[in-house]
Amino acid sequence: MLLLAALFALMQLATVEGRDTPDSKNYVSYALSLTGADKREAAAATIDHYCAGKAAMAHRAQLVDVVRFHAPDPAPRVLEECREQEWRQVEARLAAGDAAGHTVPFMPERFMRIFEVRPGYPLVLAPFVALLGVTWGVWTAGVLITCAGGVLAYLVLRTLAAPVPLALTGMALYLVLPCGTTAMRPMTEGLMLALTLAALWGCALVLGGTRPRAGLALVAGALFALFTVKHSQALFLGACLAAAGVAVAVRRRWRGIPAGRGPVALCVVGCAGVLGTVLMSRLLDYPSVSDSVQDLLTGHFARPDRERPWAEFFQLQGNFWMEWARRQLWEPFFVAALAAGVLGARRRPAFGVFLAAAACTGILNQAGHPDINIWGDRLITLTWLLPVLGVPLLLEPVLRRAVVPAQGAPAEPVG
């Protein structure tokens, strides 16, 4: 594990800057405010970091431009233009008195409210930017969060009685598939992936019957932590785990065997997570689903609210998934990986249902924001957990035939 993590960290040194999205500015400025920086200090450090990344990307792009590779370096110009544009927007909003909350007002207050209710990632990021500065702090936090997700994938597979080589394969898959790429970006997805894997580890402990109380506590803790990172993900995961618990119990009853305490207990914890998320969101006056839909349809509240948002939203849903399916059929690697993951998950029937349920949160996450222009398919990245854990299980018979004598049957795996 340590060797894989170290190798991954060395590979990430190739791109220290340039991973940011526009939303990254909100999380970085939030983290800086938690370290004690005032609005202008946080704005200066965040803008410098974000614009340096854009300048680095412009420099790298120009080096391989077949027409302009011998032209002057565009990085200084891009850096200056970016700083001027960002400061102009921030100064105007600060002058208008838009200085509430932890984030720097890069966008209208109604949009920034979405990030104000996500303190989880900034809390993790804050000590790193305080000790190492923004650039290296963000990079180091990304490496550690991503490697933590890989280690959790390893632990899940070992709990499922997968051999060590296959558990290491799962960790490697997590790091090299889009899970690792997305988790390295200064956004919430890295923590969402790691916490979802922590919940799946808890499910494996419960279904295996070895440490059910610890497993239930782990699932509950993961759902609570997810609420602080992105409360919609806590809602999705709680609902999906509850549905998985019902599905496993019904399936067992249908086959004439006891449902068992594990699936029922996981269903109860999932329902409690859903109920807790809904109640806390209303108590804390978090942005509603309607606010999210209006944000999508108005270009982050840059236009007036739509009069018939839900009709337009569902029309966009149909358009989005048709185009998404067309692109997947054009490049079917994702579909093939999911199919392999499903086949592998069937080797642990009970756990496989919970794995598929957790992967479905990626679909729900994407459905909540059907924007085909979001780079890297990051919203649906949680679905990649299915092949990360399923493919090593699919390879298990091959490995066991190679190392287990023909007369010795392997022990029955958990889940």
C-alpha positions in Angstrom: 0.0 0.0 0.0 2.7 2.4 0.9 4.6 1.7 -2.3 1.5 2.4 -4.4 0.7 5.5 -2.5 4.3 6.8 -2.9 4.4 6.0 -6.6 1.1 7.8 -7.0 2.4 10.9 -5.1 5.5 11.0 -7.3 3.4 10.9 -10.4 1.3 13.8 -9.2 4.4 16.0 -9.0 4.0 16.3 -12.8 1.0 18.6 -12.3 1.2 20.6 -9.2 -0.8 23.6 -10.6 -3.7 23.7 -13.0 -6.1 21.3 -11.5 -8.5 24.0 -10.3 -12.1 24.6 -11.5 -13.9 27.9 -10.9 -15.6 26.3 -7.9 -12.2 25.5 -6.4 -11.8 29.2 -5.6 -14.7 29.0 -3.2 -13.3 26.1 -1.2 -9.8 27.5 -1.1 -11.0 30.9 0.1 -13.2 29.1 2.7 -10.2 27.2 4.0 -8.1 30.4 4.2 -10.8 32.1 6.2 -10.7 29.3 8.7 -7.0 29.9 9.2 -7.8 33.5 10.2 -7.3 35.4 6.9 -9.7 38.3 6.3 -11.6 38.7 3.0 -8.9 40.5 1.1 -6.1 38.3 2.3 -8.1 35.2 1.4 -9.0 36.8 -2.0 -5.4 37.7 -2.8 -4.1 34.2 -2.0 -6.9 32.4 -3.8 -6.7 34.6 -6.9 -3.0 34.2 -7.1 -3.2 30.4 -6.9 -6.1 30.1 -9.3 -4.6 32.5 -11.9 -1.1 30.8 -11.6 -2.8 27.5 -12.5 -4.5 29.1 -15.5 -1.1 30.6 -16.6 0.6 27.2 -16.2 -2.0 25.5 -18.3 -1.6 28.2 -21.0 2.1 27.7 -21.0 1.9 24.0 -21.4 -0.7 24.3 -24.1 1.4 26.7 -26.1 4.5 24.4 -25.9 2.6 21.8 -28.0 0.7 24.2 -30.3 1.8 23.3 -33.8 1.5 26.9 -35.0 2.5 29.0 -31.9 5.0 26.8 -30.1 7.8 29.2 -30.9 5.8 32.3 -29.9 6.4 34.2 -26.6 5.3 32.5 -23.4 1.6 33.5 -22.8 1.8 32.8 -19.1 2.5 36.4 -17.9 -0.3 37.8 -20.0 -2.8 35.1 -18.9 -1.8 35.6 -15.2 -2.3 39.4 -15.4 -5.6 39.2 -17.2 -6.9 36.6 -14.9 -6.0 38.6 -11.8 -7.5 41.8 -13.2 -10.8 40.0 -14.0 -11.1 38.2 -10.7 -10.3 41.3 -8.6 -12.7 43.4 -10.6 -15.6 41.1 -9.6 -14.5 40.7 -6.0 -13.9 44.4 -5.5 -17.3 45.3 -6.8 -19.1 42.8 -4.5 -17.0 43.8 -1.5 -17.8 47.5 -2.1 -21.5 46.6 -2.3 -21.2 45.0 1.2 -21.2 41.4 0.1 -18.8 40.2 2.8 -20.8 37.7 4.9 -19.8 34.1 5.4 -16.5 32.4 5.0 -16.1 32.5 1.2 -14.8 35.3 -0.9 -17.7 36.8 -3.0 -16.5 35.6 -6.4 -20.1 35.1 -7.5 -23.6 36.4 -6.4 -24.5 35.8 -2.8 -27.2 33.3 -3.6 -24.7 31.1 -5.5 -22.1 31.4 -2.8 -24.6 30.2 -0.2 -24.3 26.7 -1.8 -20.6 26.6 -0.8 -21.1 28.1 2.6 -23.0 25.0 3.7 -20.1 22.7 2.8 -17.5 23.2 5.5 -16.2 19.6 5.4 -13.6 20.0 2.6 -12.4 23.4 3.7 -11.9 22.1 7.3 -9.7 19.3 5.9 -7.9 21.8 3.6 -7.3 24.5 6.2 -4.3 23.0 8.1 -2.5 22.2 4.9 -2.8 25.7 3.4 -1.8 27.2 6.8 1.4 25.1 7.0 2.4 24.7 3.3 0.8 27.7 1.6 -2.0 27.4 -1.0 -0.2 25.7 -3.9 1.6 22.9 -2.0 -1.1 22.7 0.7 -3.8 22.0 -1.9 -1.6 19.5 -3.7 -0.6 17.7 -0.5 -4.2 17.5 0.7 -5.2 16.1 -2.6 -2.6 13.4 -2.5 -3.5 12.3 1.0 -7.3 12.3 0.4 -6.8 10.3 -2.8 -4.5 7.8 -1.2 -6.9 7.5 1.7 -9.5 6.5 -0.8 -7.2 3.9 -2.3 -6.4 2.4 1.2 -10.1 2.2 2.0 -10.7 0.3 -1.3 -8.0 -2.1 -0.1 -9.6 -2.5 3.3 -13.0 -3.2 1.8 -11.7 -5.9 -0.4 -9.7 -7.5 2.5 -12.8 -7.5 4.6 -14.5 -9.3 1.8 -11.8 -12.0 2.1 -10.2 -11.0 -1.2 -6.5 -12.0 -1.4 -3.9 -9.3 -0.8 -2.9 -9.1 -4.5 -6.5 -8.4 -5.5 -7.0 -5.9 -2.7 -3.9 -4.1 -4.0 -5.4 -4.3 -7.5 -8.5 -2.5 -6.2 -6.3 0.2 -4.7 -4.4 0.6 -7.9 -7.6 0.8 -9.9 -8.9 3.5 -7.6 -5.7 5.6 -8.2 -5.5 5.2 -12.0 -9.2 5.3 -13.0 -11.1 8.6 -12.9 -11.6 8.2 -9.2 -8.0 9.2 -8.6 -7.9 11.9 -11.2 -11.1 13.5 -9.8 -10.1 13.1 -6.2 -6.9 15.1 -6.8 -8.8 18.2 -7.9 -9.5 20.8 -5.1 -13.2 19.9 -4.9 -15.5 17.9 -2.7 -15.4 14.7 -4.8 -12.2 13.3 -3.2 -13.8 13.3 0.2 -17.1 12.1 -1.1 -15.4 9.1 -2.7 -13.4 8.3 0.4 -16.4 8.6 2.8 -18.5 6.5 0.5 -15.8 3.8 0.6 -15.8 4.1 4.4 -19.5 3.5 4.4 -19.0 0.4 2.2 -16.3 -0.9 4.5 -18.8 -0.6 7.3 -21.3 -2.5 5.2 -18.8 -5.3 4.6 -18.1 -5.5 8.4 -21.8 -5.8 9.2 -22.6 -8.3 6.5 -19.5 -10.4 7.4 -20.8 -10.6 11.0 -17.3 -10.1 12.5 -17.7 -6.5 13.8 -21.3 -5.4 13.2 -21.4 -2.6 15.8 -18.2 -1.1 14.4 -19.5 -1.4 10.9 -22.8 0.3 11.7 -20.9 3.1 13.6 -18.6 3.5 10.5 -21.6 3.8 8.2 -23.3 6.3 10.5 -20.1 8.3 10.8 -19.6 8.4 7.1 -23.1 9.7 6.5 -22.6 12.4 9.1 -19.3 13.5 7.6 -20.8 13.5 4.1 -23.5 15.9 5.4 -20.7 18.4 6.1 -19.0 17.8 2.8 -22.1 17.9 0.5 -25.5 17.2 2.2 -27.1 16.0 -1.0 -24.6 13.1 -1.2 -25.5 12.1 2.4 -29.1 12.1 1.4 -28.4 10.0 -1.8 -26.2 7.5 0.0 -28.5 7.0 3.0 -31.5 6.4 0.7 -29.5 4.0 -1.5 -28.2 2.0 1.4 -31.7 1.8 2.9 -33.0 0.5 -0.4 -30.1 -2.0 -0.6 -30.9 -3.3 2.8 -34.6 -3.8 1.8 -33.5 -5.5 -1.4 -31.2 -8.0 0.4 -33.8 -8.8 3.1 -36.6 -9.4 0.5 -34.3 -11.5 -1.7 -33.4 -13.7 1.3 -37.0 -14.0 2.3 -37.9 -14.9 -1.2 -35.4 -17.8 -1.1 -36.7 -19.0 2.2 -33.8 -18.0 4.4 -33.7 -15.5 7.3 -33.1 -11.9 6.3 -30.5 -11.5 9.0 -29.8 -8.6 11.3 -27.2 -7.0 9.1 -29.2 -5.8 6.1 -32.0 -4.7 8.4 -29.6 -2.7 10.6 -28.0 -1.1 7.6 -31.5 -0.2 6.3 -32.3 1.5 9.6 -29.0 3.4 9.6 -29.6 4.5 6.0 -33.1 5.7 6.8 -31.8 7.6 9.9 -29.3 9.2 7.6 -32.0 10.4 5.2 -34.2 11.7 8.0 -31.3 13.4 9.7 -30.1 15.0 6.5 -33.6 16.4 5.7 -34.2 17.7 9.2 -30.8 19.3 9.7 -31.0 20.9 6.2 -34.3 22.5 7.1 -33.2 23.5 10.6 -30.0 25.1 9.2 -31.9 26.7 6.3 -29.7 25.1 3.6 -30.4 25.8 -0.1 -33.4 23.8 -1.3 -33.7 21.5 -4.3 -35.6 24.4 -6.1 -32.6 26.7 -5.5 -30.3 24.0 -7.1 -32.6 23.8 -10.1 -32.7 27.6 -10.5 -28.9 27.7 -10.2 -28.6 25.2 -13.1 -31.2 26.9 -15.4 -30.1 30.5 -14.8 -26.4 30.0 -15.3 -25.6 30.4 -11.5 -28.2 33.0 -11.0 -26.9 35.3 -13.8 -30.4 35.4 -15.3 -33.8 35.8 -13.8 -35.4 32.8 -12.2 -37.3 30.5 -14.5 -41.1 30.5 -14.1 -41.5 26.8 -14.9 -38.2 25.4 -13.6 -39.3 21.8 -13.1 -40.8 21.4 -16.6 -37.5 22.7 -18.1 -35.4 20.6 -15.8 -37.1 17.4 -16.8 -36.9 18.3 -20.5 -33.1 18.9 -19.9 -32.9 15.6 -18.2 -34.1 13.7 -21.2 -31.8 15.7 -23.5 -28.8 15.1 -21.3 -29.1 11.4 -20.9 -29.7 10.8 -24.6 -26.5 12.7 -25.4 -24.7 11.0 -22.5 -25.7 7.6 -23.8 -24.6 8.5 -27.3 -21.1 9.5 -26.0 -20.8 6.4 -23.9 -21.6 4.1 -26.9 -19.1 6.0 -28.9 -16.4 5.4 -26.3 -17.7 2.4 -24.3 -14.9 2.0 -21.8 -17.1 3.3 -18.9 -19.9 0.9 -19.8 -17.6 -2.0 -20.2 -16.0 -1.2 -16.8 -19.4 -1.1 -15.1 -20.4 -4.4 -16.7 -17.2 -6.0 -15.3 -17.9 -4.5 -11.9 -21.4 -5.9 -11.9 -20.1 -9.4 -12.7 -17.5 -9.2 -10.0 -20.0 -7.8 -7.4 -22.2 -10.9 -8.0 -19.5 -13.0 -6.3 -20.5 -11.3 -3.0 -24.3 -11.2 -3.6 -25.3 -9.3 -0.4 -22.4 -6.8 -0.4 -22.8 -6.5 -4.2 -26.2 -5.0 -3.8 -24.8 -2.4 -1.4 -21.9 -1.7 -3.7 -24.3 -1.2 -6.7 -26.4 1.1 -4.5 -23.5 3.3 -3.5 -22.4 3.4 -7.2 -26.0 4.6 -8.0 -25.3 7.8 -6.0 -23.1 8.9 -8.9 -26.0 8.6 -11.2 -28.2 10.6 -8.8 -25.5 13.2 -8.4 -25.3 13.6 -12.1 -29.0 13.7 -12.5 -29.3 16.5 -10.0 -27.1 18.6 -12.3 -27.5 17.5 -15.9 -24.9 19.7 -17.4 -23.0 18.0 -20.3 -20.3 20.7 -20.2 -18.9 19.8 -16.8 -15.4 18.7 -17.5 -14.2 15.2 -16.7 -17.6 13.7 -15.8 -16.7 14.4 -12.2 -20.3 14.4 -10.9 -20.8 10.7 -11.9 -17.3 9.6 -10.7 -18.8 7.8 -7.7 -20.1 5.2 -10.1 -16.5 4.1 -10.8 -16.5 2.5 -7.4 -18.3 -0.4 -8.9 -15.4 -1.5 -11.2 -12.9 -0.5 -8.5 -14.2 -3.1 -6.1 -16.0 -5.4 -8.6 -13.2 -6.1 -11.0 -10.8 -7.5 -8.4 -13.6 -9.8 -7.2 -14.1 -10.8 -10.9 -10.5 -11.8 -11.1 -10.6 -13.9 -7.9 -11.2 -17.3 -9.5 -8.2 -16.8 -11.8 -5.9 -16.0 -8.9 -7.3 -18.8 -6.7 -6.8 -21.4 -9.5 -3.2 -20.2 -9.8 -2.4 -20.4 -6.1 -4.8 -22.9 -4.4 -4.2 -26.6 -5.0 -6.9 -28.3 -6.9 -7.9 -30.5 -3.9 -8.1 -27.6 -1.5 -11.3 -25.5 -1.7 -11.0 -21.9 -0.6 -13.0 -20.6 2.4 -16.4 -19.1 1.7 -16.0 -15.3 1.4 -18.1 -12.9 3.5 -21.0 -10.9 2.0 
